[in-house]
Amino acid sequence: MPGEMDSVMLKQIADIEQRDESQILAELAGELIEEMIYTVEVYDRRRKQKVLKPRLSWAGTKEVARSRGNIVLSEPVVTDLDTTIRIMVRATDLTRNFTVFGGCQQPRKMKVNDIDDKSGQIIGHHFEDDAYCFQKGLSKCQRNALTVCIPADYAAKCIDRFLKAAGKAKQLPQETKKAKAPIKSQLKPLEEWDQITEDMVPDYPHLEPIIWNLCKVQPADLYKELGVSSRTDMTIPAWQAFLTIKQRFHPTDQPVKED
């Protein structure tokens, strides 16, 4: 059993490393990165079996750290070795006075598959100098430091938000995220929601009383509806949040009843 667990963990790490390297190279090429999470196979000790779990990608880690706020990275410390480059950075949460370190040892050479010209099948591999080994190592090092600096529960909530945006199932149990639904008699008609304009919702302090007036949802439940714990966790404009709540309580895709 321990051998099986070790092999699954090593496969998981290798899978994440490979995917993040692809994101790093795409980022260097100026491509837009939208994949915030990966689905990886992990070993569930309680169930004693392999399960699929969502994990933050490099792009997702940066976005979560940005939304967390006040996390700064130090200048990298780089050590040149014979076959690898060792890089270390320090991540500091200025708000909570918390510092952690992240490191990475990136190989100077990369594995390149040999492809048969006729069949297109992989017939072997060889190693070549990696022109982007420093960029890969630096990004992985920053990822490792930020990952440790971000609380696990906060990361889980952000993963749930990314899953929800992608139309997939949530990671957290529904009972821990469920908000109190407004009583039908307290929900104002769509006409009153339509009277709210973008200039009336410049920020969340303005949004909270508007939502209370329209559906009697308390601020704490409002943010649960938006997939976070509090106002400080929000990463989208208040107007976009209003439109999200409006769509939830007055969906525009309801089927039209025939007379």
N, C-alpha and C positions, 0 to 999 in steps of 0.2 A: 504493500500500500504506500509506504513512504516514497518508494521509487516511482510509482505512478504519479504521486503528487508532485515530485520534483520535475518529472518530465513535462507535466502540464504547465507548471509555473515557468519553466524555461521556454516552452513553446509560446506561452502568453507574452513573456518579455520580448522574445525575438519578433513576434508578430507586431507588437506595438512599436518596437524600434524601427522595423521596416516601414510601417505605415507613416510614422512620424518623419522618417527620412524622405519619403515621397512628398510629404507636405512641405518640408523645409526646402527641397529643391523647387517645388512649384512656387513657393513664396519668393525664392530668389529669381525665378523667371517672371515675376510680376503677375502671377495668376491669382484670381480671387479664391480664397479658401473658405468653403462653407461647411465642411464636415467637422462638427464640433465634438462628436463622440464616435467611438468605435465599439463594436460588439466583439468581445473576446471570450474564449473558453477558459473557465477557471474551475478549480476543484472546490466544491462545497463540502467542508468538513462535517457539517451537521447532517446533510443528506447523504454524504459519502458517495458522491457522484459528480460528474462534470456538468456544469451549467453555463449558460451564456449570460454575461453581464456587460452592461455598458461602461465604458471608461472614457475619460476626457482625452481628446486628441491634443496635439501641440497647439492648434488653433483654439480649441476649447479651453485649454489651460490658461492661455493668454487672456481670453475673454473673461473667464471667471476671475482671474487676478485683477483685471481692469475694473470689473464691477465691484469687487471687494474694496478696492481703493487704497491708496496710501501704502502700497507695497513697492519698495525700490530694490534694485539689484546693484551690487557693487561691480567695480571693474573686474574682469576675469583674470584669474591667475593661471598662466599657461606654462606647462612644463613639456619640453620636447623630449621624447624618448625614441628609442631605436625604431620600433614598429608602430607606435601609437603616439597620440597627443593627449596629455592629461590636462583637463580644464576644471577649474573650481570657481564658483561665484557664491556670494552671500546674499540672501534675500531677507529684508527687514520689513516687518509690519510696523510702520511708524505710529499708527493709532494705538496698537496694543503692546508696543515696546517688546517685540518678539523677533528674534533673529535665528535663522537656520542656514545651513550650507547645502549646496548641491554640487555634485561632481560628475564627470564623464571621462572615460578613457576611450577615445575614438581611434580605430585602426587607420593607418595611413593608406592601406590598400583596400579595395573593394572587390567582392566576389562578382565575377561576370560569367554568365552561363554561355556554354558553347552550343550553338544551334546547328543542326544538320540542314544543309541547304535544300535538300530534296524533300525530306519528311517534315521539316519544321519542328522536330522534336529536340528536347534537351539531351545532349549526349555526353555532357561533362561540364567542367567549369575551370576557370583560371582566375588569377588575381592581377589587378591593374592598379597603378597609382590613382588615388582618389583626389581629384583636384578640389573637391569641396569638403574634405575631411574636417577642416577647421570650422567651417560654417555649420556642418552637421553637429560636431561636438559641442560647439558653443550653444546652439539652440537646445540640444538635449540637456546640457548642463543647466541652462536657465529653466527648462521644463521641470527638471528634478527638484530644483530649489523652490520654485513656485508651488509645486505639488505638495511639498512638505509644509509650506507656509499657509496653505489654504485649509481651514478646518474641514474634516471629512463630512460633517453634516451639511455644511454650506455647499461643498462640491456636489453632494448627492442631490440637493435641491436644484442646483443649476443643471445637473444632468437631466433631472425630471423636466425642467423647463425646455431644454433642447429636444428631449424626446417628444414632448407635447407639441412643440413647433413643427416637428417632423411628422406628426400624426401617428406616433407610436405609443405603446403602452408605457406607463410610468414605472419608475424603479421603486419608489417608496410606497408603502401600503396606503390605500386610499383613505383609511380612517385618520391617518396622521395629517392629511392635507385637505380634508373636506371642510368647506366653509358652510356656514348656515345660509340656506337658500331663503330669499325674501318671501314673505307671505304674499300670496297673489293679490290680495286686496291692497297691499302697500306698494305694489309695483305700478308706477305711473305709465300711462299709455305712451305708445311710440311717438305720438305727436309732440309730447313734452320733451322727449329725448332729442328729437330732431331740432328743437329750438336751441340746443347747446351748440355753440360754434367753437372753433379752435382757439380763438383769442380769449375765450372764457376759461380755458384750461391751460394756462401757461406752465403750471407745475402741479405737484401732488398735493400741497396744502390747499390749492383751489379745487382740485378734483374731489377730495374727500367729502366736503359738504355737498357738492353737486350730486355725488352718488347717493349720499344719505337722503337727500331730498327726493331723488327719483325712485329709490327702491328700498330705503331704510336698511342699507347694509353698512355695518360698522366698519371703520378703517381696517381693523385687524382681519375681518372676514373679507374685505375688499382685496387685500394683498394675498390672502389664501387663494382667492379666485384667480389671481394673476400668477399663482404658482410660486410665491415667495413668502417670507415670514413677516417682513416689515417694509416700510417705505425706503429704507436705506439699501435694500437688496435690489431695487428696481433698476433696470438698465435700458428701458425704453422710454420715450417721451410720454408725458402725462396724457396728451391727446390720443396717442395710440392705445394707451391703457383704457381710456374712456371708450374708444371704438370697440375694443375687445369685450368689455363688460356689456356694452350695448348689444353687440351681436349675440352674446351669451343669453341675455334675458329677452331680447327681441330678435331672434334669428331671421335673416332675410331669405333663407332658403327653405322656409316652410312651404309645404304643398298648398296650392290654392284650392279651396273647397268649391265644388260645383253645386249650383243650385238644383 
